[in-house]
Amino acid sequence: MKLNDIRISAIGGTVCSIWASISLGDVLQTALTAALGTLVSFGTSRLLAKLGKRKR
């Protein structure tokens, strides 16, 4: 076996073990949490921008 073959085998095994441990529910929960965080961050920045303009 060549060194390149061993590396490919190790990477393939790692990817397969990670793939088996991640469920669709985890992916959906992560996506929804990221979307909610983005909306809250955007809303907060817009609110702070409006409050900053009032003080001037």
C-alpha positions, 0 to 999 in steps of 0.5 A, a space after each residue: 500500500 502506498 502512503 496516499 492510499 493509507 491517507 485516502 482510507 483514513 479520510 474515508 473512514 473518518 468521513 463515514 463515522 462522522 456521517 453516521 453520527 449526524 442526523 437530519 434533525 441535528 442539521 435542521 436544528 442547526 440551520 434554524 438556530 443559525 437563521 434565528 440568530 441572523 434575524 435577531 442580529 439584523 434586527 438589533 443592528 437596525 434598532 441600534 442604528 435608529 436609536 443612534 440617529 435620534 441622539 444626533 
